[in-house]
Amino acid sequence: MAMDLRGHLDLLILAALRRTGPTHGYALIQALRERSDGTFDLPEGTVYPALHRLERAGLVVSAWHDGGGRRRRCYELTDQGLAALVTKQSEWQALVRGVAAVLAPTQGAAT
């Protein structure tokens, strides 16, 4: 089942970059998949455009690195990206609390 991540993909990428440190796109995709136990098995066509958008916004920076016989573009969280992550996490937590409150059965109500 494909999950609709609109509005949440940036949060996931920023959080993954904070956890991994500088990394290339494919390793980031793997980290998201592993950390989520396969829930976020995202295609490159979803992640790379988001990384480019985050880079244009100044939330991540990238640079080419040679290693292991391959040249790869590595992405890294900026200070502005870390601040955005903190804000997005707070917004996410408020959303989760609100959804949980709406979904929670009320006392005496049929479930």
LINWOFEN-V652249 format. One line per field, one symbol per residue. burial: I if it has 9 or more other C-alpha atoms within 8 Angstrom, else O. A space follows every 50 residues. Layout:
burial=???
//
This chain:
burial=OOOOOOOOIIIIIIIIIIOIOIIIIOOIIIIIIOOOOIOIIOOIOOIIOI IOOIIOOIIIIIOOOOOOOOOIIIIIIIOIIIOIIOOIIOOOOOOOOOOO OOOOOOOOOOO
//
